[in-house]
């Protein structure tokens, strides 16, 4: 559907995405991106934050044959949807950008330099499209790859007129936190000792628990899309939910 959900775990939260089975006699494919953005040590134990933006609230830019969907960052559009306050992405000085770019056959797109230049890392993922038909700065892409591109220079993307399907890129960009990372399962901290503490915290508090009577909760398909946080439920009919 194109919805965007931000969740800052902080001191701990139980979180799940649920996807409906809308067809009983055919496949129900699901396509989504789950992107993890770390927190600096001084924000690791903040209260959890949540922001829900439905598809029609997510900014898009197009030149006719190329479309940029702006999940985070001040690029291509004048306004964007703000993540939870404690997120590393909430500070413009960190120049975090998450862009989904789709280019139709014969189309081209120029990605501008990062606002913070060489202070940030910039990775460009070629996620969909044929080989030898997409070019990045004039060089053909032969496979699904991740490219480390210079953040202080613009990048030109172009797809051959002969291509039979669009080409898609995902851009991840931001200033490094520059702290050690310790990770185990869903827990991300700075040290192994902090990971052990997270285990104990979950065993003690269950991070606030699960609001439904079953772990594998099933809802009727008529319920439609919804998000629930801190007992408050929102749907696409509501405005953006930020807590």
C-alpha positions, 0 to 999 in steps of 0.5 A: 500500500505504500504506508510508512511506519517509524518505531523507536524502540528505546527502553523496549517495546513489543512490536509486530507487523501483520499482513492480511490474506486478502485472497483465498484462492491465490497467492498473497505476496507482500513486499516491504522494507524493514530498515534498522537505524541505530540510536546513540548511547545517550538515547538508548533508553528513551521512551519508545516512539511511534509514527504512522504515515499512510500512503497518501501522506508520504511525499512523492516527487516525479518528472514523468518517467521517474518517481522519488518516494521520500521516506526520510530526508529533505530531498526533492520535496519541501516538506517531509514526515518527521520520525519520532523525536529521539530518532537519529533521523530527527536531527537535520544535522545527521542528514539521514535520507531514505529514498525509494526511486523508480525509473521508467524505460527511457527515464532518468533522474539526478540525485543531488549531493548530500546536504552535509557532503562528506560528513555522511555515508551514502549507499545506493541499492539497485533492487529491481530491474533488468541487467545492462539496461540501467546506468549509474553515472554512465556505467551499466549495472549488470546485477542487483548490487549495493553501490557506495557513492560519493555523497558530495557529488550528484549521481545520474541514474538512467534506464534504457528506452528498450527496458521492459520494466522499471528500475528501482533504487533504494538510497540509504544515507546518514551521518555515522553515529560512530559508536560500537555496536553489539547486536543479538536478535532484535536487541542492539546496544553498545556492549555485550553487557548491555545486551544481557541487561536487555534480556533481563529487562524483557524477562522482567517487564515484557516491554509493556506486553502484548495487547491481544489475547493471542501471539498469532492474532488474526483479524478479519480482512474487513478490518482493513489497515490499522496501527495501534500504539499505547492503546490508541488505534489509527486507520488511513482515515485518521491524520498521522499518528506520532507518539 
